[in-house]
């Protein structure tokens, strides 16, 4: 089986973390993770899988050609977004490089739809992005979404999955939520039950 397809099968077997449907940046941060069973995946590991991820989230169109350099840029921004999320979860000062990288993505292209005129439709708003700038627009959109999450009313809900070694992020949509999925929650509870039975601590 193709490695990128296998990694997507691993990922799709796991539902999106709480909050990922509301914030695409959260889903973006979780495109690579290590799961409690020791499995790992990276949906941006190859241009083809990165393109499928972008297209599925309406961040580009299927006619855009994605190259490895673009997938590398996506992986780099993901690492920076994850660093900012981790700093927020830990109530730590965010590192300078991730802040700079997200700001660069934000300012690389206009993220707001532009005003355009044509004789048939008159004035209208368009999301103008030449094919060679499509990835820039996608990264700018994700960076803006991350900035909105980190500075908005949901920032305090951002959390890391509490079932080690899972390293996905989530929003605590319920006050007591600690895990990114039922699978992680079940595994953590089973580990605690085993520790109690065997007389060992967590």
Secondary structure as UniProt FT lines:
FT   HELIX           3..12
FT   TURN            18..22
FT   HELIX           24..29
FT   TURN            30..31
FT   STRAND          32..34
FT   TURN            36..37
FT   STRAND          40..42
FT   TURN            43..44
FT   HELIX           47..56
FT   TURN            57..58
FT   TURN            62..63
FT   HELIX           68..89
FT   TURN            90..91
FT   HELIX           96..108
FT   STRAND          114..118
FT   TURN            119..121
FT   STRAND          122..126
FT   HELIX           131..133
FT   HELIX           134..151
FT   TURN            153..154
FT   HELIX           155..157
FT   STRAND          158..160
FT   TURN            164..165
FT   STRAND          169..171
FT   TURN            175..176
FT   HELIX           182..198
//
